[in-house]
């Protein structure tokens, strides 16, 4: 299979590393998953050794390689410049030097997920799109006039950290009343005073008519609708793509969200923004990393 592999996208996460091989037309030829092996080291970081071993198994010496990883990407596109407290050794780790394989471009993982959805997923043929990933926290990315919005230092797209409520709990970036705190999975226990352990558990109880779950779930979805309506006014997307584990609640999320947006969204001439589920699941970052490898200068 190695002669067929032209592109490899690698999504480096704190728990798992996902790699996938693609043709230049975006057909996935195979995929692989390994535990990250994130550990302190004096030499090569554990996650990098994991990636190198994984790519040796794929055995595609002439393939272009792209990396997706958490954090702010350096201006040169070769490493993560800022990701404090997570992924031992990832800051300033130069993937191009490590592989000695030609230029190995790096993308923020949420940015990569959006580019994957634009290439082969829900946002194909879109020039303006917003991605929200609803999981432990809330990630995001923005495509504007066909270009990934990165900003001055790579912060653009951290949509989970917009301030929407009076809640004094601060997000990991210090924002009070954030979207992440309103709907993220990490604090469901606090938000429900210990009654529910996860967002999916909360959603299922809402589906069964539990009064407490109904109040709390709809409160979270209403806050999400305010955020989305605001992003629509600021960014004017064709669609908003929703991914992440909480999106697996399906109609329990999308039906009330559409209802709330019907009351909030500015729709000139009846024009409404499509709210759609992500299509590529856990492989979106690998798709985006591969697309980036194909489209940047080597």
Secondary structure, 3 states (H helix, E strand, C coil): CCCCCCEEEEEECCCEEEEEEECCCCCEEEEEEEECCCCCCCCCCHHHHHHHHHHHHHCCCCCEEEEEECCEECCCCCCEEECCCCCCCCECCCHHHHHCCCCCEEEEHHHHHHHHHHHHCCCCCCCCEEEEEECCCEEEEEEECCEECCCCCCCCCCHHHCECCCCCCECCCCCECEHHHHHCHHHHHHHCCCCCCCHHHHHHHHHCCCHHHHHHHHHHHHHHHHHHHHHHHHHCCCEEEEECHHHHHCHHHHHHHHHHHHHHCCCHHHCCCEEEECCCHHHHHHHHHHHHHHHCCC
